[in-house]
Amino acid sequence: MDTAQLERIRKGSGFFAALDQSGGSTPKALAEYGVEQDRYSSDAEMFDLVHAMRSRLLTSPAFDGSRVLAAILFEQTMERDVNGVPTSRYLWDDKHVVPFLKVDKGLAAEQAGVQLMRPIDGLADLLGRANHHRIFGTKMRSVINDANEAGIAAIVDQQFDYANQIRAAGLVPILEPEVNITSPHKEQAETLLRDAIAAHVKTLGEDALIMLKVSIPTEPGLYGELAADPRVLRVVALSGGYSRDEACARLALDPTLIASFSRALLEGLTEGQTDADFNARLDASIEQIYQASVHKGSAGPEGQ
């Protein structure tokens, strides 16, 4: 484990950029960027276009370690170059941004109010490649749609089972049991989730390290005790379908959380913008999310 990256994640001020759209979510991300499906006729062409979008963002002068602590990458992004340099090396060496990798393979069908992760086949090989690329940690997402105690327990069990394998490979896992913001019993689901995670954390060794990525809870500070546990390196929050303005307003009220935004970060960026317009828009987005992550009690400046 890179000790400089560890200290940056542990103590740094800023937020995570989630740039890990995979095959299922890429068409929507491209469409929001202004690239419609008639622009590509194969997965290879689609991934070339999304890599061009990500490269434009990563090479922007607005994107660097002064406000962005880490970036979560899709597997194909990890295996590609930015400015002629492997993406993860470019992030750390040029931008001082810590690289993470999405490792899950998507969601299973809903059962007991939740969607577990599909089996992560080939995880050992993927973690080996992540270490080769100097990736610091991983991220894996499952979804909670309702306050079903048994379903939530199954989600947390699965997340920690995979987390143990990831820690054994020398990487820091981000567990992402997302609570759907449209859940009819969102607050109850979040309390059940918090308690299930806390029970698992108590079983970890003193030197174990994990991270959590959660929906912004209805009750600010819900994850405060977990965030204070030395085995929980950081607790980050997803935007979960909220607009950037609403996500930042909610995030700014929670002293525990920093952002790990995807769609909310990219909101308003399009392929047709000039570089000057693109960079200005990205800078405003990064600043708004940074302020909501670092300065609590207000939502920070409005998005442009």
NORSULUR-V171696 format. One record per pair of residues at least 6 apart in sequence whose C-alpha atoms are under 7 Angstrom apart, sorted by the first residue. I is the first residue (numbers start at 1). GAP is how many residues later the second one is. If there is no record, write none. Layout:
BEGIN
i->[I & I]
gap->[GAP & GAP]
END
This chain:
BEGIN
i->[1 & 1 & 1 & 5 & 9 & 10 & 10 & 12 & 13 & 13 & 14 & 14 & 14 & 14 & 14 & 14 & 15 & 15 & 15 & 15 & 15 & 15 & 15 & 15 & 15 & 16 & 16 & 16 & 16 & 16 & 16 & 16 & 17 & 17 & 17 & 17 & 17 & 17 & 17 & 18 & 18 & 18 & 18 & 18 & 19 & 19 & 19 & 19 & 19 & 20 & 20 & 20 & 20 & 21 & 22 & 27 & 30 & 30 & 33 & 33 & 33 & 34 & 34 & 40 & 51 & 55 & 57 & 60 & 62 & 62 & 62 & 64 & 64 & 64 & 65 & 65 & 65 & 67 & 68 & 69 & 69 & 70 & 70 & 70 & 71 & 71 & 71 & 71 & 72 & 72 & 72 & 72 & 73 & 73 & 73 & 74 & 74 & 75 & 75 & 77 & 78 & 78 & 80 & 80 & 81 & 82 & 88 & 88 & 88 & 88 & 91 & 91 & 91 & 92 & 98 & 99 & 99 & 100 & 100 & 100 & 100 & 101 & 101 & 101 & 101 & 102 & 102 & 102 & 103 & 103 & 103 & 104 & 104 & 104 & 104 & 105 & 105 & 106 & 106 & 107 & 107 & 107 & 107 & 107 & 108 & 108 & 108 & 108 & 109 & 112 & 112 & 113 & 113 & 113 & 113 & 113 & 114 & 114 & 114 & 114 & 114 & 114 & 115 & 115 & 115 & 116 & 116 & 116 & 117 & 117 & 127 & 136 & 136 & 137 & 137 & 137 & 138 & 138 & 138 & 138 & 139 & 139 & 139 & 139 & 140 & 140 & 140 & 141 & 141 & 141 & 141 & 142 & 142 & 142 & 142 & 143 & 143 & 143 & 143 & 144 & 144 & 144 & 144 & 144 & 145 & 145 & 145 & 146 & 146 & 146 & 146 & 146 & 147 & 147 & 147 & 149 & 152 & 153 & 155 & 156 & 156 & 159 & 163 & 166 & 166 & 167 & 172 & 172 & 173 & 173 & 174 & 174 & 174 & 174 & 175 & 175 & 175 & 176 & 176 & 176 & 177 & 178 & 178 & 179 & 179 & 179 & 181 & 187 & 190 & 194 & 198 & 206 & 207 & 208 & 209 & 209 & 209 & 210 & 210 & 210 & 211 & 211 & 211 & 211 & 212 & 212 & 212 & 213 & 213 & 213 & 213 & 214 & 214 & 214 & 215 & 215 & 215 & 215 & 216 & 216 & 216 & 220 & 220 & 221 & 221 & 221 & 223 & 224 & 226 & 227 & 227 & 227 & 235 & 235 & 236 & 236 & 236 & 236 & 237 & 237 & 237 & 237 & 238 & 238 & 238 & 239 & 239 & 239 & 243 & 244 & 245 & 245 & 248 & 248 & 248 & 249 & 249 & 251 & 251 & 251 & 252 & 252 & 252 & 252 & 252 & 252 & 252 & 253 & 253 & 253 & 254 & 255 & 257 & 258 & 259 & 259 & 265 & 265 & 269 & 269 & 281 & 284 & 284 & 285 & 288 & 288 & 288 & 288 & 291 & 292 & 292 & 292]
gap->[135 & 169 & 170 & 93 & 60 & 223 & 224 & 57 & 54 & 281 & 53 & 54 & 55 & 276 & 279 & 280 & 52 & 53 & 54 & 55 & 243 & 244 & 245 & 275 & 278 & 52 & 53 & 54 & 55 & 243 & 244 & 245 & 51 & 53 & 54 & 55 & 243 & 244 & 245 & 53 & 54 & 242 & 243 & 244 & 52 & 53 & 54 & 55 & 243 & 52 & 53 & 54 & 82 & 53 & 52 & 10 & 6 & 20 & 236 & 237 & 238 & 236 & 237 & 6 & 26 & 27 & 6 & 219 & 217 & 220 & 221 & 31 & 32 & 33 & 30 & 31 & 32 & 223 & 29 & 28 & 29 & 27 & 28 & 29 & 26 & 27 & 28 & 29 & 27 & 28 & 29 & 30 & 27 & 28 & 29 & 27 & 28 & 26 & 27 & 10 & 9 & 10 & 6 & 7 & 6 & 8 & 11 & 45 & 46 & 47 & 6 & 7 & 8 & 6 & 38 & 36 & 37 & 35 & 36 & 37 & 38 & 34 & 36 & 37 & 38 & 36 & 37 & 38 & 35 & 36 & 37 & 13 & 16 & 36 & 37 & 13 & 15 & 11 & 12 & 8 & 9 & 10 & 11 & 35 & 7 & 8 & 9 & 10 & 6 & 36 & 39 & 31 & 32 & 33 & 35 & 38 & 29 & 30 & 31 & 32 & 37 & 38 & 27 & 28 & 29 & 26 & 27 & 39 & 24 & 25 & 42 & 35 & 36 & 34 & 35 & 36 & 33 & 34 & 35 & 36 & 34 & 35 & 36 & 37 & 34 & 35 & 36 & 34 & 35 & 36 & 37 & 13 & 34 & 35 & 36 & 34 & 35 & 36 & 37 & 8 & 33 & 34 & 35 & 36 & 34 & 35 & 38 & 37 & 38 & 39 & 40 & 43 & 38 & 41 & 42 & 43 & 41 & 43 & 22 & 40 & 41 & 16 & 10 & 6 & 7 & 6 & 37 & 38 & 37 & 38 & 36 & 37 & 38 & 39 & 36 & 37 & 38 & 36 & 37 & 38 & 37 & 36 & 37 & 7 & 11 & 36 & 59 & 31 & 27 & 29 & 28 & 25 & 24 & 23 & 22 & 23 & 24 & 21 & 22 & 23 & 21 & 22 & 23 & 24 & 22 & 23 & 24 & 22 & 23 & 24 & 25 & 22 & 23 & 24 & 22 & 23 & 24 & 25 & 21 & 22 & 35 & 33 & 34 & 33 & 34 & 35 & 33 & 32 & 6 & 7 & 8 & 29 & 22 & 23 & 21 & 22 & 23 & 24 & 20 & 21 & 22 & 23 & 21 & 22 & 23 & 8 & 22 & 25 & 21 & 20 & 57 & 58 & 41 & 44 & 51 & 49 & 50 & 6 & 41 & 42 & 40 & 41 & 43 & 44 & 45 & 46 & 47 & 43 & 44 & 45 & 42 & 41 & 36 & 35 & 30 & 34 & 20 & 21 & 9 & 12 & 23 & 19 & 20 & 18 & 12 & 13 & 14 & 15 & 9 & 6 & 7 & 8]
END
